[in-house]
Amino acid sequence: MTILALFASTFALVFALGIQQLNVQNDHRAAAVCTSLFIGASQLVMFKLAPDASPAEAAAFLLGGPLGIYAAMVAHPWLVRVIKMGK
């Protein structure tokens, strides 16, 4: 369970950081504020679980980052379209 939680928290953190960077670059201020809350929550989980990670848990932790940033780069244009459609 900890392996999955570490992977998920790292994925979520890096995903949110990637989305945050794109939000800031594109001046999506409200989205950037919301993303900050998600970043904080992901960090809380990660900092709680990571200090005592086993090698397998560390591998899951490391795998979450690259997948998270790739997912953010793919998802951001879609998220922007969805948000704009809602206005």
C-alpha positions as CSV (number, residue, x, y, z in Angstrom):
1,M,0.0,0.0,0.0
2,T,2.8,2.4,0.8
3,I,4.4,1.7,-2.6
4,L,1.2,2.8,-4.3
5,A,0.8,5.8,-2.0
6,L,4.3,7.0,-2.7
7,F,3.9,6.6,-6.4
8,A,0.6,8.4,-6.3
9,S,1.8,11.3,-4.1
10,T,4.9,11.8,-6.3
11,F,2.8,11.6,-9.5
12,A,0.3,14.0,-8.1
13,L,2.9,16.4,-6.8
14,V,4.9,16.5,-10.1
15,F,1.7,16.6,-12.1
16,A,0.5,19.6,-10.1
17,L,3.9,21.3,-10.3
18,G,3.8,20.9,-14.1
19,I,0.3,22.2,-14.4
20,Q,1.2,25.1,-12.0
21,Q,4.2,26.1,-14.2
22,L,2.0,26.1,-17.3
23,N,-0.7,28.0,-15.5
24,V,1.8,30.7,-14.4
25,Q,3.4,30.9,-17.9
26,N,0.0,31.4,-19.4
27,D,-1.3,33.8,-16.8
28,H,-4.1,31.5,-15.5
29,R,-4.1,33.0,-12.1
30,A,-7.2,31.4,-10.5
31,A,-6.1,28.0,-11.7
32,A,-2.6,28.6,-10.3
33,V,-4.1,29.4,-6.9
34,C,-6.2,26.2,-6.9
35,T,-3.2,24.1,-8.1
36,S,-1.2,25.4,-5.1
37,L,-3.6,23.7,-2.7
38,F,-3.2,20.4,-4.6
39,I,0.6,20.8,-4.4
40,G,0.5,21.3,-0.7
41,A,-1.7,18.2,-0.1
42,S,0.6,16.1,-2.3
43,Q,3.6,17.2,-0.4
44,L,2.0,16.4,3.0
45,V,1.5,12.8,1.9
46,M,4.9,12.5,0.3
47,F,6.8,13.9,3.3
48,K,5.0,11.6,5.6
49,L,5.7,8.5,3.7
50,A,9.1,9.1,2.0
51,P,11.5,9.2,4.9
52,D,11.3,5.5,5.7
53,A,11.0,4.2,2.2
54,S,12.3,0.8,1.3
55,P,14.1,0.3,-2.1
56,A,10.9,-0.7,-3.8
57,E,9.1,2.2,-2.3
58,A,11.9,4.5,-3.4
59,A,11.6,3.1,-7.0
60,A,7.8,3.9,-6.9
61,F,8.6,7.3,-5.6
62,L,11.1,8.0,-8.5
63,L,8.8,6.6,-11.1
64,G,5.9,8.9,-10.2
65,G,7.8,12.1,-11.2
66,P,8.5,11.4,-14.9
67,L,5.0,10.0,-15.4
68,G,3.5,13.0,-13.6
69,I,5.2,15.6,-15.6
70,Y,4.4,13.9,-18.9
71,A,0.7,13.6,-17.8
72,A,0.7,17.3,-16.9
73,M,2.0,18.3,-20.3
74,V,-0.6,16.2,-22.0
75,A,-3.5,17.3,-19.7
76,H,-2.9,21.0,-19.5
77,P,-4.2,22.0,-23.0
78,W,-7.3,19.8,-22.4
79,L,-7.9,21.3,-18.9
80,V,-7.6,24.9,-20.3
81,R,-10.2,24.0,-23.0
82,V,-12.6,22.5,-20.4
83,I,-12.3,25.5,-18.1
84,K,-12.8,28.0,-21.0
85,M,-15.9,26.0,-22.1
86,G,-17.4,26.4,-18.6
87,K,-17.2,30.2,-18.7
